[in-house]
Protein backbone atom coordinates (compact mmCIF):
# COMPACT_ATOMS: atom_id res chain seq x y z
CA UNK A 1 0.00 0.00 0.00
CA UNK A 2 1.59 3.27 -1.10
CA UNK A 3 -0.90 5.75 0.40
CA UNK A 4 -3.68 6.30 2.92
CA UNK A 5 -6.42 8.93 2.94
CA UNK A 6 -8.68 9.69 5.87
CA UNK A 7 -10.97 12.42 7.13
CA UNK A 8 -10.30 13.71 10.62
CA UNK A 9 -12.17 16.03 12.96
CA UNK A 10 -11.22 19.71 13.24
CA UNK A 11 -8.10 20.01 15.43
CA UNK A 12 -7.44 22.39 18.30
CA UNK A 13 -4.71 24.95 17.76
CA UNK A 14 -1.25 24.05 19.03
CA UNK A 15 -1.58 27.17 21.19
CA UNK A 16 -4.40 25.42 23.09
CA UNK A 17 -2.99 21.89 23.14
CA UNK A 18 -0.90 22.17 26.29
CA UNK A 19 -1.49 23.85 29.64
CA UNK A 20 0.95 24.70 32.41
CA UNK A 21 -0.35 23.82 35.88
CA UNK A 22 1.83 24.17 38.98
CA UNK A 23 4.97 24.40 36.88
CA UNK A 24 4.21 21.25 34.89
CA UNK A 25 3.00 21.07 31.30
CA UNK A 26 -0.05 18.88 30.63
CA UNK A 27 -2.14 18.11 27.57
CA UNK A 28 -5.28 20.21 27.60
CA UNK A 29 -8.74 18.66 27.69
CA UNK A 30 -9.54 19.76 24.09
CA UNK A 31 -6.30 18.10 22.94
CA UNK A 32 -7.09 14.86 24.80
CA UNK A 33 -10.62 14.88 23.34
CA UNK A 34 -9.21 15.45 19.85
CA UNK A 35 -6.72 12.62 20.25
CA UNK A 36 -9.55 10.24 21.15
CA UNK A 37 -11.71 11.53 18.27
CA UNK A 38 -8.88 10.91 15.77
CA UNK A 39 -8.42 7.38 17.11
CA UNK A 40 -12.15 6.71 16.81
CA UNK A 41 -12.29 8.23 13.32
CA UNK A 42 -9.36 6.11 12.11
CA UNK A 43 -10.99 2.95 13.49
CA UNK A 44 -14.34 3.85 11.94
CA UNK A 45 -12.73 4.42 8.53
CA UNK A 46 -10.73 1.20 8.88
CA UNK A 47 -7.43 2.90 8.19
CA UNK A 48 -4.63 0.39 8.35
CA UNK A 49 -2.25 0.90 11.28
CA UNK A 50 1.54 1.02 10.88
CA UNK A 51 1.21 0.40 7.13
CA UNK A 52 4.69 1.63 6.19
CA UNK A 53 8.15 2.35 7.54
CA UNK A 54 9.09 4.49 4.52
CA UNK A 55 9.70 8.25 4.52
CA UNK A 56 6.39 10.10 4.06
CA UNK A 57 4.75 12.97 2.23
CA UNK A 58 1.55 14.29 3.81
CA UNK A 59 -1.10 16.54 2.32
CA UNK A 60 -3.54 18.18 4.73
CA UNK A 61 -6.62 20.13 3.63
CA UNK A 62 -8.21 22.11 6.46
CA UNK A 63 -11.97 22.68 6.21
CA UNK A 64 -12.74 25.15 9.03
CA UNK A 65 -16.00 25.00 11.01
CA UNK A 66 -16.66 28.72 10.42
CA UNK A 67 -15.35 31.70 8.47
CA UNK A 68 -13.07 32.97 11.25
CA UNK A 69 -9.44 33.29 10.27
CA UNK A 70 -6.91 30.79 11.63
CA UNK A 71 -3.21 30.09 11.33
CA UNK A 72 -3.01 26.98 9.20
CA UNK A 73 0.40 25.99 10.59
CA UNK A 74 -0.92 26.00 14.19
CA UNK A 75 -3.02 22.93 13.43
CA UNK A 76 -0.36 20.71 11.85
CA UNK A 77 1.44 19.59 15.02
CA UNK A 78 -1.73 18.36 16.73
CA UNK A 79 -2.85 16.48 13.60
CA UNK A 80 0.52 14.74 13.12
CA UNK A 81 0.82 13.85 16.82
CA UNK A 82 -2.66 12.33 16.84
CA UNK A 83 -2.07 10.41 13.59
CA UNK A 84 1.01 8.97 15.24
CA UNK A 85 -0.88 8.10 18.43
CA UNK A 86 -3.64 6.44 16.35
CA UNK A 87 -1.01 4.33 14.58
CA UNK A 88 -1.58 5.73 11.09
CA UNK A 89 2.03 6.87 10.89
CA UNK A 90 4.89 5.29 12.77
CA UNK A 91 6.44 8.59 13.86
CA UNK A 92 6.15 12.16 12.62
CA UNK A 93 9.94 12.34 12.29
CA UNK A 94 9.55 10.24 9.11
CA UNK A 95 7.56 13.03 7.43
CA UNK A 96 9.77 14.79 4.87
CA UNK A 97 7.15 16.72 2.86
CA UNK A 98 4.04 18.48 4.15
CA UNK A 99 1.61 20.23 1.82
CA UNK A 100 -1.07 22.38 3.48
CA UNK A 101 -4.24 23.76 1.91
CA UNK A 102 -7.17 25.75 3.19
CA UNK A 103 -10.54 24.34 2.13
CA UNK A 104 -14.02 25.82 2.24
CA UNK A 105 -16.08 26.15 5.42
CA UNK A 106 -17.72 22.93 6.61
CA UNK A 107 -20.16 24.04 9.29
CA UNK A 108 -20.77 23.19 12.04
CA UNK A 109 -17.79 20.99 12.95
CA UNK A 110 -15.06 21.40 10.32
CA UNK A 111 -12.70 18.63 9.19
CA UNK A 112 -9.21 17.81 7.97
CA UNK A 113 -8.58 15.61 4.96
CA UNK A 114 -5.25 13.83 5.35
CA UNK A 115 -3.52 12.11 2.45
CA UNK A 116 -0.35 10.24 3.44
CA UNK A 117 1.92 8.76 0.80
CA UNK A 118 5.25 6.97 0.80
CA UNK A 119 7.87 9.38 -0.44
CA UNK A 120 9.39 6.72 -2.69
CA UNK A 121 6.13 6.47 -4.67
CA UNK A 122 5.75 10.17 -5.42
CA UNK A 123 5.79 11.36 -9.00
CA UNK A 124 9.36 11.69 -10.27
CA UNK A 125 8.84 15.38 -11.18
CA UNK A 126 7.62 16.21 -7.66
CA UNK A 127 10.56 14.31 -6.14
CA UNK A 128 12.96 16.28 -8.32
CA UNK A 129 11.43 19.55 -7.09
CA UNK A 130 11.76 18.44 -3.47
CA UNK A 131 15.39 17.43 -4.08
CA UNK A 132 16.11 20.81 -5.69
CA UNK A 133 14.59 22.67 -2.74
CA UNK A 134 16.34 20.59 -0.10
CA UNK A 135 19.67 22.16 0.77
CA UNK A 136 22.66 19.92 1.23
CA UNK A 137 24.86 20.36 4.29
CA UNK A 138 27.39 22.17 2.11
CA UNK A 139 24.66 24.56 0.88
CA UNK A 140 23.46 25.18 4.44
CA UNK A 141 26.98 25.98 5.68
CA UNK A 142 27.54 28.30 2.71
CA UNK A 143 24.21 30.02 3.39
CA UNK A 144 25.27 30.61 7.00
CA UNK A 145 28.40 32.35 5.67
CA UNK A 146 26.37 34.41 3.16
CA UNK A 147 27.70 32.59 0.07
CA UNK A 148 25.39 31.78 -2.84
CA UNK A 149 25.82 28.43 -4.59
CA UNK A 150 24.63 28.04 -8.17
CA UNK A 151 23.29 24.61 -9.06
C-alpha positions in Angstrom: 0.0 0.0 0.0 1.6 3.3 -1.1 -0.9 5.7 0.4 -3.7 6.3 2.9 -6.4 8.9 2.9 -8.7 9.7 5.9 -11.0 12.4 7.1 -10.3 13.7 10.6 -12.2 16.0 13.0 -11.2 19.7 13.2 -8.1 20.0 15.4 -7.4 22.4 18.3 -4.7 24.9 17.8 -1.2 24.1 19.0 -1.6 27.2 21.2 -4.4 25.4 23.1 -3.0 21.9 23.1 -0.9 22.2 26.3 -1.5 23.8 29.6 0.9 24.7 32.4 -0.4 23.8 35.9 1.8 24.2 39.0 5.0 24.4 36.9 4.2 21.3 34.9 3.0 21.1 31.3 -0.1 18.9 30.6 -2.1 18.1 27.6 -5.3 20.2 27.6 -8.7 18.7 27.7 -9.5 19.8 24.1 -6.3 18.1 22.9 -7.1 14.9 24.8 -10.6 14.9 23.3 -9.2 15.5 19.9 -6.7 12.6 20.3 -9.5 10.2 21.2 -11.7 11.5 18.3 -8.9 10.9 15.8 -8.4 7.4 17.1 -12.2 6.7 16.8 -12.3 8.2 13.3 -9.4 6.1 12.1 -11.0 2.9 13.5 -14.3 3.8 11.9 -12.7 4.4 8.5 -10.7 1.2 8.9 -7.4 2.9 8.2 -4.6 0.4 8.3 -2.2 0.9 11.3 1.5 1.0 10.9 1.2 0.4 7.1 4.7 1.6 6.2 8.1 2.4 7.5 9.1 4.5 4.5 9.7 8.2 4.5 6.4 10.1 4.1 4.7 13.0 2.2 1.6 14.3 3.8 -1.1 16.5 2.3 -3.5 18.2 4.7 -6.6 20.1 3.6 -8.2 22.1 6.5 -12.0 22.7 6.2 -12.7 25.2 9.0 -16.0 25.0 11.0 -16.7 28.7 10.4 -15.4 31.7 8.5 -13.1 33.0 11.2 -9.4 33.3 10.3 -6.9 30.8 11.6 -3.2 30.1 11.3 -3.0 27.0 9.2 0.4 26.0 10.6 -0.9 26.0 14.2 -3.0 22.9 13.4 -0.4 20.7 11.9 1.4 19.6 15.0 -1.7 18.4 16.7 -2.8 16.5 13.6 0.5 14.7 13.1 0.8 13.8 16.8 -2.7 12.3 16.8 -2.1 10.4 13.6 1.0 9.0 15.2 -0.9 8.1 18.4 -3.6 6.4 16.4 -1.0 4.3 14.6 -1.6 5.7 11.1 2.0 6.9 10.9 4.9 5.3 12.8 6.4 8.6 13.9 6.1 12.2 12.6 9.9 12.3 12.3 9.6 10.2 9.1 7.6 13.0 7.4 9.8 14.8 4.9 7.2 16.7 2.9 4.0 18.5 4.2 1.6 20.2 1.8 -1.1 22.4 3.5 -4.2 23.8 1.9 -7.2 25.8 3.2 -10.5 24.3 2.1 -14.0 25.8 2.2 -16.1 26.2 5.4 -17.7 22.9 6.6 -20.2 24.0 9.3 -20.8 23.2 12.0 -17.8 21.0 12.9 -15.1 21.4 10.3 -12.7 18.6 9.2 -9.2 17.8 8.0 -8.6 15.6 5.0 -5.2 13.8 5.3 -3.5 12.1 2.4 -0.4 10.2 3.4 1.9 8.8 0.8 5.2 7.0 0.8 7.9 9.4 -0.4 9.4 6.7 -2.7 6.1 6.5 -4.7 5.7 10.2 -5.4 5.8 11.4 -9.0 9.4 11.7 -10.3 8.8 15.4 -11.2 7.6 16.2 -7.7 10.6 14.3 -6.1 13.0 16.3 -8.3 11.4 19.6 -7.1 11.8 18.4 -3.5 15.4 17.4 -4.1 16.1 20.8 -5.7 14.6 22.7 -2.7 16.3 20.6 -0.1 19.7 22.2 0.8 22.7 19.9 1.2 24.9 20.4 4.3 27.4 22.2 2.1 24.7 24.6 0.9 23.5 25.2 4.4 27.0 26.0 5.7 27.5 28.3 2.7 24.2 30.0 3.4 25.3 30.6 7.0 28.4 32.3 5.7 26.4 34.4 3.2 27.7 32.6 0.1 25.4 31.8 -2.8 25.8 28.4 -4.6 24.6 28.0 -8.2 23.3 24.6 -9.1 
